[in-house]
Amino acid sequence: MTDLYSSPQINAGIYYSLHHRKDVKHEKNRDMNEVAVEDLVWERLALIPDPEIPVVSITELGIVREVRYEGNRLRIVITPTYTGCPAMQLFVAEIRAAMHDMGIDEVAVDTVYSPAWTTDWISPAALERLRQYGIAPPVKPVPGDDPFAEPKVVPCPHCGSEETTLRSQFGATACKALYVCNSCKEPFEYFKHF
């Protein structure tokens, strides 16, 4: 049996999740047992892959916003990548199953929409794994440009060429566009910047 924690990809995701998450406060009055369990929960959530892009986890995508005990109940806050994301029900089911496996049944999974999710929350390691998987990672807009305009250059994830052409505003999902590389002629999806 493979040890999931020995994977460099998983360890990178756990590290990023534990050290770059939005809720780290380390208050003096917090119960250290609760903090330790919260850290274990973050580690377990880092093992849940995105169903559309299985090389990245829901924590690396920044979907999981907060893990915190409130009384005797664990609260996990998630934000969809976009309103109406069809994977949200699956995320909730996967989170509940993972918590049940850890022996935590008193869990509330809350979905928040504000602030809206942004591709800026994707971990650097996950951006690289997107590229290796064949999906061009989000390209940040140049200051002064229209933030909703397609980027001027979307490098090909296969060969690195900047000579690419937009074929469709939408790929397999609304958050991706379809491009073709003019150099290697390979089609690829581009994860849009939000």
Secondary structure, DSSP 8 states (H G I E B T S, - for coil): ---GGG-HHHHHHHHHHHHH-TT----TTS-HHHHHHHHHHHHHHTT-B-SSSTTSBTTTTT-EEEEEEETTEEEEEE--SSTT-TTHHHHHHHHHHHHHHTT---EEEEE--SS---GGGS-HHHHHHHHHHTEE------TTS-TTS--S----TTT--S-EEEEES-SSSTTEEEEEETTT--EEEEE---
